[in-house]
Amino acid sequence: MLGEQIGESNGKRSYRKVVSVEGGTFSVEVSFESTGKVLGVDTNELGTYCSHPRPDGSLYGEGHGVLTTADGGVATWQGGGVGKILPTGAVSYRGAVYYSTAYAKWARLNTVAGLFEFEVDPQGNTHIKLWEWK
């Protein structure tokens, strides 16, 4: 069951890089930086994911990243999701992330599956919403 919203951030795609083109398909690596809140704490986030098209035209991606706070808090995440390229050139993903942290304010994240919506508009602006999966 979808639980409470535990995070939201806005940012910018920093780069895209084609990492392979084999067998008529391709893989693209993307990095982004964002600022927002997770469990009420202000964050800076840096993430990278690699995605590739599937036979039906949808996308599959896996990534990892790090969240930091002004008072020294750190959490890492790994996750994956499915998405699509929209007619405008925007990209939209839905998926799950899993956290690891020793930061006391985010201790709860160690036992949370976070479900996300990740949107990238045609100009590379990102918007992420995160919910707890109960």
C-alpha positions, 0 to 999 in steps of 0.5 A: 500500500502506498504510504505517506509522501516522504520526499520531493525535490527539483533539479537539473540533469547534468549530463547524458552519455551513450554508453553502448550501442549493440544489437540495434539497441542502446544504453544511456547514462544520465546524472542529475542534481537536485535539492528538496526535502526527505522526511522534512530535512533539506537535502542535496542529491546527486544521482546517476542512472543507466537506461535502455529501451525495451522491445515495446518502446518503454524504458528500463533504468537502474541507478544509485545516488547520495543525499546530503544535508547541511549538518553532515547527514548522508544517505545512499540509495539504489533503485530501478524503474520503468519509464517512457519518452513522451512526444515532447521529449520529456521522460517519465519514470516510476520505480522503487529505491532503497536507502542506507544511512547512519544519519539519525534523522533518516534512520527510518529510511533503512527499512523503507522501500521508497516508491518514486515518480521521476520526471525530466522535462525537455529542458532537463529539469527534474522533479522527483516525488517519493512515497513510503511503500507500506 
